[in-house]
Amino acid sequence: MMIQPPASTESPATTPPAERKAWSIPGALAAVLGLVALSFGIGLLVDGYTSSSGKGGAAASWGWLLLVAGWLLLSGLVSVVAGEARALQMFGRYQGTVRDSGLMFVNPLTKRRKVSVKLRNHETAVAKVNDADGNPIEIAAVVVWQVQDTAKALYAVDDYPQFVAFQAETAVRHIASSYPYTSHREGELSLRENADEITARLSAELADRVAPAGVTISESRLTRLSYAPEIAQAMLRQQQANAVVGARQRIVEGAVGMVELALQRLEEKGVVELDEERKAAMVSNLLVVLCSEQATQQVVNTGSLYQ
């Protein structure tokens, strides 16, 4: 006899609705009709309660109806500013979004939630992270984002600005730990030398993270990138040493080329014939003169070629 497992009593997670256009019409006519209805309604109520004839009750009833109609017409008016939208909700259900700017008339029984669809900037706090080489660095970035789907922004996450802020900080930390501060091999991406490529990957990763909230990423840029204070001096000395080594290498390469050119020109012009030993001495002297950081003093030989 097989025992069936008990059925789960948990309901599946509801999928957040996608944005759709809500029913709305220009609200100028509704505003005029609402004011007229309120005016006539008040007049009928006053006439009904002050009239001594038998038609006073009917007038009062019509007055109350006009007051209710005018109140519904005026309560259905909503002013939508450019760069904002109104998400309509009735009895807990999403009814649609109004994006047309101006005075609009919507279902008066709906609750209107304002959502800004303008571009926004968010600058992350300075975070201390270990890069791919394990060196502690300080990094911060600014993210330009915009709400694309108002329904997901309101109903998919609890607080979409805070959601974007948390995801931006997480993405910045992940990118910083995935690449070294400076590259050590040819073709390797680094945070300092490849800022454009790094920010493009940061934007792509962040876009994937905030997509469930109906948010799009327009741009992201690193606003701070430096070594942590505890290793900044050591890394500065390392960079200075690399710069000195590179400069020395260039000097030696240039000096060798000049010596080679001098020997070649002397041989072509036939100015002097040097044996291998004298060539080596000449090369040594020229390299000392060309590679020395201090000015050299000339020595005039008044003897023979070899003394």
Secondary structure, DSSP 8 states (H G I E B T S, - for coil): --------------------B---EESHHHHHHHHHHHHHHHHHHHHHHH--STTHHHHHHHHHHHHHHHHHHHHTEEEE-TTEEEEEEETTEEEEEE---EEEE--TTSEEEEEE-S-EEEE---EEEE-TTS-EEEEEEEEEEEES-HHHHHHTSS-HHHHHHHHHHHHHHHHHHHS-SS--STT---TTT-HHHHHHHHHHHHHHHHGGGTEEEEEEEEEEEEE-HHHHHHHHHHHHHHHHHHHHHHHHHHHHHHHHHHHHHHHHHTS----HHHHHHHHHHHHHHHH-SS--------S-S--
